[in-house]
Amino acid sequence: MNALAVAALGALGTYYLFTSLAFGWSGLGLGPPRSVPSTPRGPGRRAERWMIQAGLAEVSAAEFIGASLLLTVLGALVGFLLFGNVVAGFVCAVCAGASPFISYRNRRRRALAAAHDAWPTMIEEIRVLTGAAGRSIPAALFDVGRHSPAELQPAFHAAEREW
């Protein structure tokens, strides 16, 4: 019985030594340690994802907010100069400041709706190209991406460059 326990402990030690050297694992588990997701979470990541979906991948969140604030100030000035009233200036400021958010929210909604409508056809096309035409999955995916709606083409071009 003691020999069996010594052999099991020796095998476990060998396993830990091998996995730490070969895979860089540490700890006493049977697999790699759970890691914290590398992608940041929270409002910053959400805003970045919203801007990409709205077609503003090249615009930083600070630039977008700065432009919205500039429009708010200009709206307040125009409203006050036109109507001579602080309340009218405030209303114009709110409308002018909210216009970029509303505009890009509608733009994002249209792009997502186009993608939602296009995916079933695109998946069927990929299935046909990989099955009947004998193409590889990446080649079929890139070919379908070239004929996809304009809203989806930048993502396919980026995937093709990355591949």
TORKOL-4160 file (C-alpha; in steps of 0.2 Angstrom, whole numbers, padded with zeros to 4 digits, m for minus):
163
<pt num="1" X="0000" Y="0000" Z="0000"/>
<pt num="2" X="0014" Y="0012" Z="0004"/>
<pt num="3" X="0023" Y="0008" Z="m0012"/>
<pt num="4" X="0007" Y="0012" Z="m0022"/>
<pt num="5" X="0005" Y="0029" Z="m0013"/>
<pt num="6" X="0024" Y="0033" Z="m0016"/>
<pt num="7" X="0021" Y="0029" Z="m0035"/>
<pt num="8" X="0006" Y="0040" Z="m0036"/>
<pt num="9" X="0014" Y="0054" Z="m0028"/>
<pt num="10" X="0029" Y="0052" Z="m0039"/>
<pt num="11" X="0018" Y="0052" Z="m0055"/>
<pt num="12" X="0009" Y="0067" Z="m0049"/>
<pt num="13" X="0025" Y="0076" Z="m0046"/>
<pt num="14" X="0031" Y="0071" Z="m0063"/>
<pt num="15" X="0015" Y="0078" Z="m0070"/>
<pt num="16" X="0017" Y="0094" Z="m0062"/>
<pt num="17" X="0035" Y="0096" Z="m0067"/>
<pt num="18" X="0032" Y="0092" Z="m0085"/>
<pt num="19" X="0017" Y="0103" Z="m0086"/>
<pt num="20" X="0026" Y="0118" Z="m0078"/>
<pt num="21" X="0041" Y="0116" Z="m0090"/>
<pt num="22" X="0032" Y="0111" Z="m0106"/>
<pt num="23" X="0016" Y="0122" Z="m0105"/>
<pt num="24" X="0021" Y="0135" Z="m0092"/>
<pt num="25" X="0006" Y="0130" Z="m0080"/>
<pt num="26" X="0007" Y="0133" Z="m0062"/>
<pt num="27" X="m0003" Y="0128" Z="m0047"/>
<pt num="28" X="m0010" Y="0111" Z="m0042"/>
<pt num="29" X="m0025" Y="0110" Z="m0054"/>
<pt num="30" X="m0026" Y="0097" Z="m0068"/>
<pt num="31" X="m0026" Y="0111" Z="m0082"/>
<pt num="32" X="m0020" Y="0129" Z="m0084"/>
<pt num="33" X="m0025" Y="0142" Z="m0072"/>
<pt num="34" X="m0040" Y="0152" Z="m0075"/>
<pt num="35" X="m0035" Y="0168" Z="m0082"/>
<pt num="36" X="m0044" Y="0185" Z="m0081"/>
<pt num="37" X="m0051" Y="0190" Z="m0099"/>
<pt num="38" X="m0038" Y="0200" Z="m0108"/>
<pt num="39" X="m0052" Y="0211" Z="m0116"/>
<pt num="40" X="m0057" Y="0226" Z="m0105"/>
<pt num="41" X="m0074" Y="0227" Z="m0099"/>
<pt num="42" X="m0085" Y="0241" Z="m0094"/>
<pt num="43" X="m0091" Y="0257" Z="m0101"/>
<pt num="44" X="m0075" Y="0261" Z="m0111"/>
<pt num="45" X="m0076" Y="0244" Z="m0120"/>
<pt num="46" X="m0095" Y="0246" Z="m0123"/>
<pt num="47" X="m0092" Y="0263" Z="m0131"/>
<pt num="48" X="m0079" Y="0257" Z="m0142"/>
<pt num="49" X="m0090" Y="0243" Z="m0148"/>
<pt num="50" X="m0104" Y="0255" Z="m0151"/>
<pt num="51" X="m0093" Y="0266" Z="m0161"/>
<pt num="52" X="m0087" Y="0252" Z="m0172"/>
<pt num="53" X="m0104" Y="0246" Z="m0175"/>
<pt num="54" X="m0110" Y="0264" Z="m0180"/>
<pt num="55" X="m0096" Y="0264" Z="m0193"/>
<pt num="56" X="m0084" Y="0276" Z="m0182"/>
<pt num="57" X="m0070" Y="0264" Z="m0180"/>
<pt num="58" X="m0057" Y="0277" Z="m0185"/>
<pt num="59" X="m0064" Y="0290" Z="m0172"/>
<pt num="60" X="m0059" Y="0290" Z="m0154"/>
<pt num="61" X="m0072" Y="0292" Z="m0141"/>
<pt num="62" X="m0064" Y="0308" Z="m0135"/>
<pt num="63" X="m0066" Y="0315" Z="m0152"/>
<pt num="64" X="m0084" Y="0310" Z="m0153"/>
<pt num="65" X="m0088" Y="0317" Z="m0136"/>
<pt num="66" X="m0078" Y="0333" Z="m0140"/>
<pt num="67" X="m0088" Y="0336" Z="m0156"/>
<pt num="68" X="m0104" Y="0333" Z="m0147"/>
<pt num="69" X="m0099" Y="0346" Z="m0134"/>
<pt num="70" X="m0094" Y="0358" Z="m0147"/>
<pt num="71" X="m0111" Y="0356" Z="m0156"/>
<pt num="72" X="m0119" Y="0359" Z="m0139"/>
<pt num="73" X="m0111" Y="0375" Z="m0136"/>
<pt num="74" X="m0114" Y="0381" Z="m0153"/>
<pt num="75" X="m0132" Y="0376" Z="m0152"/>
<pt num="76" X="m0134" Y="0386" Z="m0135"/>
<pt num="77" X="m0126" Y="0401" Z="m0143"/>
<pt num="78" X="m0137" Y="0400" Z="m0159"/>
<pt num="79" X="m0153" Y="0397" Z="m0148"/>
<pt num="80" X="m0149" Y="0412" Z="m0137"/>
<pt num="81" X="m0145" Y="0423" Z="m0151"/>
<pt num="82" X="m0160" Y="0419" Z="m0161"/>
<pt num="83" X="m0173" Y="0419" Z="m0147"/>
<pt num="84" X="m0165" Y="0429" Z="m0134"/>
<pt num="85" X="m0170" Y="0417" Z="m0120"/>
<pt num="86" X="m0159" Y="0406" Z="m0109"/>
<pt num="87" X="m0172" Y="0392" Z="m0110"/>
<pt num="88" X="m0173" Y="0392" Z="m0129"/>
<pt num="89" X="m0154" Y="0392" Z="m0129"/>
<pt num="90" X="m0154" Y="0377" Z="m0117"/>
<pt num="91" X="m0167" Y="0368" Z="m0128"/>
<pt num="92" X="m0156" Y="0371" Z="m0144"/>
<pt num="93" X="m0141" Y="0365" Z="m0135"/>
<pt num="94" X="m0148" Y="0349" Z="m0130"/>
<pt num="95" X="m0155" Y="0346" Z="m0147"/>
<pt num="96" X="m0138" Y="0350" Z="m0155"/>
<pt num="97" X="m0128" Y="0340" Z="m0143"/>
<pt num="98" X="m0139" Y="0325" Z="m0145"/>
<pt num="99" X="m0139" Y="0325" Z="m0164"/>
<pt num="100" X="m0123" Y="0315" Z="m0166"/>
<pt num="101" X="m0129" Y="0302" Z="m0154"/>
<pt num="102" X="m0146" Y="0300" Z="m0162"/>
<pt num="103" X="m0139" Y="0300" Z="m0180"/>
<pt num="104" X="m0126" Y="0287" Z="m0176"/>
<pt num="105" X="m0138" Y="0276" Z="m0166"/>
<pt num="106" X="m0149" Y="0276" Z="m0182"/>
<pt num="107" X="m0134" Y="0272" Z="m0193"/>
<pt num="108" X="m0129" Y="0258" Z="m0181"/>
<pt num="109" X="m0147" Y="0251" Z="m0181"/>
<pt num="110" X="m0148" Y="0251" Z="m0200"/>
<pt num="111" X="m0131" Y="0243" Z="m0202"/>
<pt num="112" X="m0136" Y="0229" Z="m0189"/>
<pt num="113" X="m0152" Y="0226" Z="m0198"/>
<pt num="114" X="m0143" Y="0224" Z="m0215"/>
<pt num="115" X="m0131" Y="0212" Z="m0207"/>
<pt num="116" X="m0146" Y="0203" Z="m0199"/>
<pt num="117" X="m0154" Y="0201" Z="m0215"/>
<pt num="118" X="m0139" Y="0196" Z="m0225"/>
<pt num="119" X="m0132" Y="0182" Z="m0214"/>
<pt num="120" X="m0144" Y="0168" Z="m0218"/>
<pt num="121" X="m0140" Y="0170" Z="m0237"/>
<pt num="122" X="m0121" Y="0172" Z="m0234"/>
<pt num="123" X="m0121" Y="0156" Z="m0223"/>
<pt num="124" X="m0130" Y="0147" Z="m0236"/>
<pt num="125" X="m0118" Y="0153" Z="m0249"/>
<pt num="126" X="m0103" Y="0148" Z="m0238"/>
<pt num="127" X="m0111" Y="0130" Z="m0236"/>
<pt num="128" X="m0113" Y="0129" Z="m0255"/>
<pt num="129" X="m0095" Y="0135" Z="m0259"/>
<pt num="130" X="m0087" Y="0123" Z="m0246"/>
<pt num="131" X="m0098" Y="0108" Z="m0250"/>
<pt num="132" X="m0101" Y="0108" Z="m0269"/>
<pt num="133" X="m0087" Y="0119" Z="m0275"/>
<pt num="134" X="m0074" Y="0111" Z="m0264"/>
<pt num="135" X="m0067" Y="0127" Z="m0258"/>
<pt num="136" X="m0059" Y="0129" Z="m0241"/>
<pt num="137" X="m0069" Y="0138" Z="m0227"/>
<pt num="138" X="m0058" Y="0153" Z="m0227"/>
<pt num="139" X="m0058" Y="0155" Z="m0246"/>
<pt num="140" X="m0077" Y="0153" Z="m0246"/>
<pt num="141" X="m0079" Y="0165" Z="m0232"/>
<pt num="142" X="m0068" Y="0179" Z="m0241"/>
<pt num="143" X="m0077" Y="0176" Z="m0257"/>
<pt num="144" X="m0094" Y="0178" Z="m0249"/>
<pt num="145" X="m0087" Y="0194" Z="m0240"/>
<pt num="146" X="m0083" Y="0202" Z="m0257"/>
<pt num="147" X="m0101" Y="0201" Z="m0262"/>
<pt num="148" X="m0108" Y="0205" Z="m0245"/>
<pt num="149" X="m0118" Y="0221" Z="m0241"/>
<pt num="150" X="m0107" Y="0237" Z="m0240"/>
<pt num="151" X="m0109" Y="0238" Z="m0221"/>
<pt num="152" X="m0101" Y="0221" Z="m0218"/>
<pt num="153" X="m0087" Y="0222" Z="m0231"/>
<pt num="154" X="m0074" Y="0231" Z="m0220"/>
<pt num="155" X="m0075" Y="0217" Z="m0207"/>
<pt num="156" X="m0072" Y="0204" Z="m0221"/>
<pt num="157" X="m0057" Y="0214" Z="m0228"/>
<pt num="158" X="m0049" Y="0216" Z="m0211"/>
<pt num="159" X="m0051" Y="0197" Z="m0208"/>
<pt num="160" X="m0044" Y="0193" Z="m0225"/>
<pt num="161" X="m0029" Y="0205" Z="m0222"/>
<pt num="162" X="m0027" Y="0196" Z="m0205"/>
<pt num="163" X="m0028" Y="0179" Z="m0212"/>
